[in-house]
């Protein structure tokens, strides 16, 4: 690895479906309340994909925006990575559909399955390819159509999730100590795979009617246990990122956390002794969009001017697997 290359965010994009599902809408079909959802999660509404939309169609829209913002043509993209846990089909990868839609035929395109940490796992891969000098432009997208994999009768999970996509175009810049991705740290603990999962078997048991009837092809979560480990792991991995870069928390201009639950984010900020005013929050609008949540947040920060050249941000996520990770970006 040469330290002459950095991986710079050259453009961002996002796509959120038009349809809004509010807490009040959910009150009509579930034994829940707007007040409970806001108090326990911070979520007020979430977006739901239209019938003709899917992870690939949303990803392509977000990806196109990121390319346009970066001024990079589809023919110049070397790699497309789509982080998703709600792919269009089992295979081929959602990224191949995106490649076709964008006409980016010079790229290698594939998916990453690390659920809510997927964007950070993808960022870690992109960082290596760019810093080693192997590639010049990588389009990294998080896209989820969670509404198709939740059990709409399970009030403990369906209220949490939403659909959407976010994208960044990462560019290799040959310059020492330039801005860009300063670090990524990623981890997994397969002994905690039961905490959040879609248990229905594909290769394990084949898709079978009993599992479909038992709603095993939708998200199951041990909310409380996940909450505790999420706070612990996200705090730890952000601290590790700061230490690695010799930064103090006061050097961070914006924390962009995965949006799973407002209380998780507040608990992490409290442990880091970091002010909530400097935390990007959009969970009230979109709920938990899994792998899409961090790039949607990045796009919001980038386009609103909340991050300026020279600023430093830290990103953090925890997701099913269990997986977790962090990254530091200098804009
Ligand atoms: O993105 C990947 C990472 N995901 C996460 O990190 C999610 C982590 N977990 C959470 O966000 C929270 O655990 C939840 C929001 C899922 C649940 O909040 P909680 O404060 O942990 O509630 P709980 O599961 O302890 O349930 C408390 C009560 C229960 O009733 P009883 O047993 O005390 O009578 C639930 O049945 O709240 C009840 N409840 C609800 N009530 C109204 C659960 N869901 C609902 C609901 N509306 N939607």
Boltz pocket constraint, residues with backbone or C-beta under 6 A from the ligand:
constraints:
  - pocket:
      binder: B
      contacts: [[A, 31], [A, 32], [A, 33], [A, 36], [A, 37], [A, 40], [A, 41], [A, 116], [A, 155], [A, 156], [A, 157], [A, 159], [A, 196], [A, 222], [A, 223], [A, 224], [A, 226], [A, 227], [A, 230], [A, 259], [A, 260], [A, 261], [A, 264], [A, 288], [A, 290], [A, 318], [A, 319], [A, 320]]
      max_distance: 6.0
